């Protein structure tokens, strides 16, 4: 492997690690946000849902969180 190829592989690996780190941080923030604001209601709701319905709820939560974070940054 040439030096440039090694550097590119290292850069790709670093980008992947950064991506995983950001995803973990986002997941942690989302969990905190949910537990503070909506934990009780969501626990009650998800107890009644099937897996596919729960997946849709999770997607909706992700969107709500993204919108709320966008509103706070303005």
N, CA, C and O atoms as CSV, one atom per row, in Angstrom:
chain,resi,resn,atom,element,x,y,z
A,1,UNK,N,N,0.845,-1.176,0.000
A,1,UNK,CA,C,0.000,0.000,0.000
A,1,UNK,C,C,0.888,1.235,0.000
A,1,UNK,O,O,1.852,1.321,0.761
A,2,UNK,N,N,0.561,2.170,-0.844
A,2,UNK,CA,C,1.329,3.410,-0.909
A,2,UNK,C,C,0.956,4.300,0.270
A,2,UNK,O,O,-0.064,4.094,0.928
A,3,UNK,N,N,1.795,5.284,0.520
A,3,UNK,CA,C,1.563,6.183,1.649
A,3,UNK,C,C,0.238,6.915,1.570
A,3,UNK,O,O,-0.452,7.083,2.576
A,4,UNK,N,N,-0.115,7.352,0.365
A,4,UNK,CA,C,-1.379,8.075,0.193
A,4,UNK,C,C,-2.568,7.160,0.469
A,4,UNK,O,O,-3.565,7.595,1.046
A,5,UNK,N,N,-2.471,5.902,0.061
A,5,UNK,CA,C,-3.552,4.950,0.297
A,5,UNK,C,C,-3.708,4.679,1.792
A,5,UNK,O,O,-4.825,4.601,2.302
A,6,UNK,N,N,-2.591,4.537,2.481
A,6,UNK,CA,C,-2.641,4.317,3.930
A,6,UNK,C,C,-3.291,5.514,4.632
A,6,UNK,O,O,-4.103,5.344,5.542
A,7,UNK,N,N,-2.928,6.716,4.202
A,7,UNK,CA,C,-3.495,7.920,4.800
A,7,UNK,C,C,-5.001,7.986,4.541
A,7,UNK,O,O,-5.773,8.391,5.410
A,8,UNK,N,N,-5.412,7.579,3.325
A,8,UNK,CA,C,-6.843,7.604,2.997
A,8,UNK,C,C,-7.610,6.593,3.843
A,8,UNK,O,O,-8.704,6.889,4.323
A,9,UNK,N,N,-7.047,5.409,4.027
A,9,UNK,CA,C,-7.689,4.392,4.868
A,9,UNK,C,C,-7.812,4.902,6.298
A,9,UNK,O,O,-8.844,4.724,6.946
A,10,UNK,N,N,-6.742,5.543,6.786
A,10,UNK,CA,C,-6.760,6.087,8.136
A,10,UNK,C,C,-7.810,7.192,8.251
A,10,UNK,O,O,-8.529,7.257,9.248
A,11,UNK,N,N,-7.907,8.066,7.238
A,11,UNK,CA,C,-8.911,9.135,7.243
A,11,UNK,C,C,-10.321,8.558,7.241
A,11,UNK,O,O,-11.194,9.050,7.956
A,12,UNK,N,N,-10.549,7.522,6.445
A,12,UNK,CA,C,-11.872,6.889,6.401
A,12,UNK,C,C,-12.223,6.273,7.753
A,12,UNK,O,O,-13.352,6.405,8.226
A,13,UNK,N,N,-11.268,5.612,8.363
A,13,UNK,CA,C,-11.496,4.999,9.672
A,13,UNK,C,C,-11.807,6.071,10.709
A,13,UNK,O,O,-12.692,5.888,11.545
A,14,UNK,N,N,-11.089,7.182,10.661
A,14,UNK,CA,C,-11.331,8.282,11.601
A,14,UNK,C,C,-12.709,8.885,11.385
A,14,UNK,O,O,-13.399,9.202,12.354
A,15,UNK,N,N,-13.125,9.049,10.130
A,15,UNK,CA,C,-14.467,9.567,9.841
A,15,UNK,C,C,-15.535,8.615,10.368
A,15,UNK,O,O,-16.550,9.053,10.909
A,16,UNK,N,N,-15.308,7.324,10.212
A,16,UNK,CA,C,-16.261,6.346,10.723
A,16,UNK,C,C,-16.357,6.420,12.245
A,16,UNK,O,O,-17.453,6.371,12.804
A,17,UNK,N,N,-15.215,6.536,12.910
A,17,UNK,CA,C,-15.225,6.660,14.379
A,17,UNK,C,C,-15.942,7.933,14.806
A,17,UNK,O,O,-16.702,7.921,15.774
A,18,UNK,N,N,-15.707,9.035,14.087
A,18,UNK,CA,C,-16.390,10.296,14.396
A,18,UNK,C,C,-17.895,10.156,14.209
A,18,UNK,O,O,-18.676,10.655,15.019
A,19,UNK,N,N,-18.299,9.474,13.139
A,19,UNK,CA,C,-19.721,9.262,12.874
A,19,UNK,C,C,-20.366,8.460,14.006
A,19,UNK,O,O,-21.441,8.818,14.487
A,20,UNK,N,N,-19.720,7.392,14.426
A,20,UNK,CA,C,-20.242,6.561,15.515
A,20,UNK,C,C,-20.324,7.374,16.798
A,20,UNK,O,O,-21.309,7.282,17.531
A,21,UNK,N,N,-19.308,8.158,17.071
A,21,UNK,CA,C,-19.285,8.994,18.276
A,21,UNK,C,C,-20.444,10.002,18.250
A,21,UNK,O,O,-21.132,10.175,19.255
A,22,UNK,N,N,-20.662,10.664,17.109
A,22,UNK,CA,C,-21.769,11.625,17.003
A,22,UNK,C,C,-23.117,10.934,17.161
A,22,UNK,O,O,-24.023,11.460,17.808
A,23,UNK,N,N,-23.242,9.754,16.565
A,23,UNK,CA,C,-24.502,9.016,16.671
A,23,UNK,C,C,-24.781,8.633,18.124
A,23,UNK,O,O,-25.919,8.727,18.584
A,24,UNK,N,N,-23.749,8.203,18.843
A,24,UNK,CA,C,-23.917,7.859,20.258
A,24,UNK,C,C,-24.294,9.085,21.079
A,24,UNK,O,O,-25.145,9.002,21.966
A,25,UNK,N,N,-23.668,10.219,20.791
A,25,UNK,CA,C,-23.984,11.450,21.515
A,25,UNK,C,C,-25.426,11.883,21.255
A,25,UNK,O,O,-26.130,12.298,22.176
A,26,UNK,N,N,-25.860,11.784,20.002
A,26,UNK,CA,C,-27.233,12.132,19.658
A,26,UNK,C,C,-28.213,11.214,20.360
A,26,UNK,O,O,-29.236,11.665,20.877
A,27,UNK,N,N,-27.907,9.939,20.381
A,27,UNK,CA,C,-28.777,8.963,21.044
A,27,UNK,C,C,-28.894,9.281,22.530
A,27,UNK,O,O,-29.986,9.214,23.095
A,28,UNK,N,N,-27.782,9.627,23.164
A,28,UNK,CA,C,-27.789,9.959,24.592
A,28,UNK,C,C,-28.628,11.204,24.854
A,28,UNK,O,O,-29.422,11.239,25.794
A,29,UNK,N,N,-28.446,12.236,24.008
A,29,UNK,CA,C,-29.247,13.462,24.175
A,29,UNK,C,C,-30.723,13.166,23.984
A,29,UNK,O,O,-31.562,13.688,24.717
A,30,UNK,N,N,-31.046,12.334,23.006
A,30,UNK,CA,C,-32.438,11.981,22.750
A,30,UNK,C,C,-33.045,11.263,23.948
A,30,UNK,O,O,-34.173,11.555,24.345
A,31,UNK,N,N,-32.307,10.333,24.519
A,31,UNK,CA,C,-32.804,9.616,25.692
A,31,UNK,C,C,-33.059,10.574,26.853
A,31,UNK,O,O,-34.075,10.452,27.539
A,32,UNK,N,N,-32.164,11.511,27.080
A,32,UNK,CA,C,-32.339,12.489,28.160
A,32,UNK,C,C,-33.558,13.358,27.903
A,32,UNK,O,O,-34.352,13.610,28.810
A,33,UNK,N,N,-33.705,13.812,26.674
A,33,UNK,CA,C,-34.834,14.668,26.310
A,33,UNK,C,C,-36.142,13.927,26.512
A,33,UNK,O,O,-37.093,14.474,27.071
A,34,UNK,N,N,-36.191,12.685,26.058
A,34,UNK,CA,C,-37.410,11.895,26.207
A,34,UNK,C,C,-37.713,11.665,27.683
A,34,UNK,O,O,-38.851,11.843,28.117
A,35,UNK,N,N,-36.721,11.278,28.442
A,35,UNK,CA,C,-36.983,10.964,29.842
A,35,UNK,C,C,-37.425,12.196,30.624
A,35,UNK,O,O,-38.249,12.087,31.532
A,36,UNK,N,N,-36.898,13.343,30.289
A,36,UNK,CA,C,-37.292,14.566,30.995
A,36,UNK,C,C,-38.690,15.027,30.625
A,36,UNK,O,O,-39.451,15.450,31.496
A,37,UNK,N,N,-39.034,14.955,29.365
A,37,UNK,CA,C,-40.271,15.586,28.912
A,37,UNK,C,C,-41.429,14.635,28.663
A,37,UNK,O,O,-42.590,15.014,28.822
A,38,UNK,N,N,-41.122,13.400,28.273
A,38,UNK,CA,C,-42.211,12.557,27.797
A,38,UNK,C,C,-42.129,11.111,28.281
A,38,UNK,O,O,-42.881,10.264,27.798
A,39,UNK,N,N,-41.266,10.822,29.192
A,39,UNK,CA,C,-41.007,9.442,29.592
A,39,UNK,C,C,-42.227,8.665,30.032
A,39,UNK,O,O,-42.461,7.556,29.550
A,40,UNK,N,N,-43.008,9.224,30.935
A,40,UNK,CA,C,-44.175,8.500,31.464
A,40,UNK,C,C,-45.206,8.210,30.378
A,40,UNK,O,O,-45.714,7.094,30.273
A,41,UNK,N,N,-45.508,9.222,29.578
A,41,UNK,CA,C,-46.505,9.025,28.520
A,41,UNK,C,C,-46.024,8.031,27.480
A,41,UNK,O,O,-46.800,7.199,27.009
A,42,UNK,N,N,-44.733,8.108,27.112
A,42,UNK,CA,C,-44.207,7.182,26.109
A,42,UNK,C,C,-44.167,5.752,26.620
A,42,UNK,O,O,-44.448,4.817,25.871
A,43,UNK,N,N,-43.825,5.575,27.870
A,43,UNK,CA,C,-43.800,4.225,28.435
A,43,UNK,C,C,-45.190,3.612,28.404
A,43,UNK,O,O,-45.351,2.436,28.077
A,44,UNK,N,N,-46.181,4.402,28.741
A,44,UNK,CA,C,-47.564,3.931,28.721
A,44,UNK,C,C,-48.010,3.594,27.292
A,44,UNK,O,O,-48.664,2.579,27.053
A,45,UNK,N,N,-47.645,4.454,26.369
A,45,UNK,CA,C,-48.023,4.243,24.971
A,45,UNK,C,C,-47.348,3.013,24.375
A,45,UNK,O,O,-48.010,2.182,23.753
A,46,UNK,N,N,-46.054,2.892,24.557
A,46,UNK,CA,C,-45.325,1.784,23.940
A,46,UNK,C,C,-45.718,0.437,24.526
A,46,UNK,O,O,-45.544,-0.594,23.877
A,47,UNK,N,N,-46.242,0.433,25.738
A,47,UNK,CA,C,-46.704,-0.830,26.327
A,47,UNK,C,C,-47.877,-1.394,25.529
A,47,UNK,O,O,-48.133,-2.597,25.567
A,48,UNK,N,N,-48.592,-0.524,24.804
A,48,UNK,CA,C,-49.763,-0.955,24.042
A,48,UNK,C,C,-49.484,-1.152,22.555
A,48,UNK,O,O,-50.382,-1.544,21.809
A,49,UNK,N,N,-48.277,-0.892,22.118
A,49,UNK,CA,C,-47.977,-0.914,20.685
A,49,UNK,C,C,-47.326,-2.214,20.247
A,49,UNK,O,O,-46.654,-2.888,21.027
A,50,UNK,N,N,-47.539,-2.549,18.990
A,50,UNK,CA,C,-46.798,-3.635,18.361
A,50,UNK,C,C,-45.453,-3.069,17.911
A,50,UNK,O,O,-45.255,-1.854,17.915
A,51,UNK,N,N,-44.537,-3.944,17.527
A,51,UNK,CA,C,-43.194,-3.509,17.138
A,51,UNK,C,C,-43.214,-2.501,15.991
A,51,UNK,O,O,-42.512,-1.491,16.050
A,52,UNK,N,N,-43.999,-2.755,14.958
A,52,UNK,CA,C,-44.017,-1.841,13.813
A,52,UNK,C,C,-44.541,-0.470,14.215
A,52,UNK,O,O,-44.052,0.550,13.730
A,53,UNK,N,N,-45.531,-0.442,15.098
A,53,UNK,CA,C,-46.059,0.829,15.574
A,53,UNK,C,C,-45.015,1.550,16.423
A,53,UNK,O,O,-44.856,2.766,16.316
A,54,UNK,N,N,-44.314,0.810,17.253
A,54,UNK,CA,C,-43.275,1.412,18.093
A,54,UNK,C,C,-42.179,2.025,17.229
A,54,UNK,O,O,-41.646,3.084,17.560
A,55,UNK,N,N,-41.843,1.368,16.131
A,55,UNK,CA,C,-40.830,1.887,15.216
A,55,UNK,C,C,-41.278,3.228,14.634
A,55,UNK,O,O,-40.473,4.153,14.525
A,56,UNK,N,N,-42.531,3.338,14.265
A,56,UNK,CA,C,-43.052,4.600,13.743
A,56,UNK,C,C,-42.997,5.694,14.800
A,56,UNK,O,O,-42.664,6.841,14.502
A,57,UNK,N,N,-43.324,5.334,16.030
A,57,UNK,CA,C,-43.259,6.303,17.131
A,57,UNK,C,C,-41.823,6.779,17.326
A,57,UNK,O,O,-41.586,7.970,17.530
A,58,UNK,N,N,-40.865,5.858,17.265
A,58,UNK,CA,C,-39.463,6.235,17.423
A,58,UNK,C,C,-39.040,7.213,16.330
A,58,UNK,O,O,-38.314,8.170,16.600
A,59,UNK,N,N,-39.486,6.978,15.104
A,59,UNK,CA,C,-39.165,7.889,14.007
A,59,UNK,C,C,-39.774,9.263,14.253
A,59,UNK,O,O,-39.137,10.286,14.000
A,60,UNK,N,N,-41.000,9.281,14.742
A,60,UNK,CA,C,-41.657,10.552,15.039
A,60,UNK,C,C,-40.919,11.305,16.150
A,60,UNK,O,O,-40.772,12.526,16.092
A,61,UNK,N,N,-40.464,10.574,17.144
A,61,UNK,CA,C,-39.718,11.195,18.247
A,61,UNK,C,C,-38.441,11.818,17.723
A,61,UNK,O,O,-38.083,12.931,18.107
A,62,UNK,N,N,-37.748,11.097,16.840
A,62,UNK,CA,C,-36.530,11.637,16.242
A,62,UNK,C,C,-36.809,12.958,15.524
A,62,UNK,O,O,-36.046,13.916,15.653
A,63,UNK,N,N,-37.910,13.000,14.767
A,63,UNK,CA,C,-38.263,14.224,14.049
A,63,UNK,C,C,-38.623,15.362,15.005
A,63,UNK,O,O,-38.199,16.501,14.811
A,64,UNK,N,N,-39.400,15.049,16.030
A,64,UNK,CA,C,-39.764,16.072,17.016
A,64,UNK,C,C,-38.535,16.629,17.717
A,64,UNK,O,O,-38.421,17.834,17.939
A,65,UNK,N,N,-37.623,15.738,18.061
A,65,UNK,CA,C,-36.400,16.160,18.734
A,65,UNK,C,C,-35.593,17.081,17.825
A,65,UNK,O,O,-35.099,18.120,18.263
A,66,UNK,N,N,-35.462,16.697,16.566
A,66,UNK,CA,C,-34.702,17.517,15.622
A,66,UNK,C,C,-35.348,18.889,15.457
A,66,UNK,O,O,-34.651,19.902,15.398
A,67,UNK,N,N,-36.675,18.924,15.381
A,67,UNK,CA,C,-37.374,20.203,15.259
A,67,UNK,C,C,-37.187,21.052,16.507
A,67,UNK,O,O,-36.941,22.254,16.408
A,68,UNK,N,N,-37.300,20.448,17.663
A,68,UNK,CA,C,-37.161,21.213,18.905
A,68,UNK,C,C,-35.734,21.749,19.049
A,68,UNK,O,O,-35.539,22.889,19.470
A,69,UNK,N,N,-34.756,20.942,18.704
A,69,UNK,CA,C,-33.375,21.404,18.788
A,69,UNK,C,C,-33.148,22.562,17.817
A,69,UNK,O,O,-32.432,23.514,18.131
A,70,UNK,N,N,-33.758,22.474,16.644
A,70,UNK,CA,C,-33.647,23.555,15.678
A,70,UNK,C,C,-34.286,24.827,16.201
A,70,UNK,O,O,-33.758,25.919,15.989
A,71,UNK,N,N,-35.416,24.702,16.882
A,71,UNK,CA,C,-36.098,25.879,17.459
A,71,UNK,C,C,-35.252,26.515,18.553
A,71,UNK,O,O,-35.219,27.740,18.665
A,72,UNK,N,N,-34.568,25.714,19.360
A,72,UNK,CA,C,-33.766,26.237,20.468
A,72,UNK,C,C,-32.534,26.978,19.953
A,72,UNK,O,O,-32.039,27.886,20.620
A,73,UNK,N,N,-32.039,26.606,18.785
A,73,UNK,CA,C,-30.829,27.218,18.257
A,73,UNK,C,C,-31.101,28.570,17.615
A,73,UNK,O,O,-30.172,29.334,17.350
A,74,UNK,N,N,-32.365,28.866,17.366
A,74,UNK,CA,C,-32.721,30.145,16.701
A,74,UNK,C,C,-32.733,31.280,17.671
A,74,UNK,O,O,-33.009,32.417,17.287
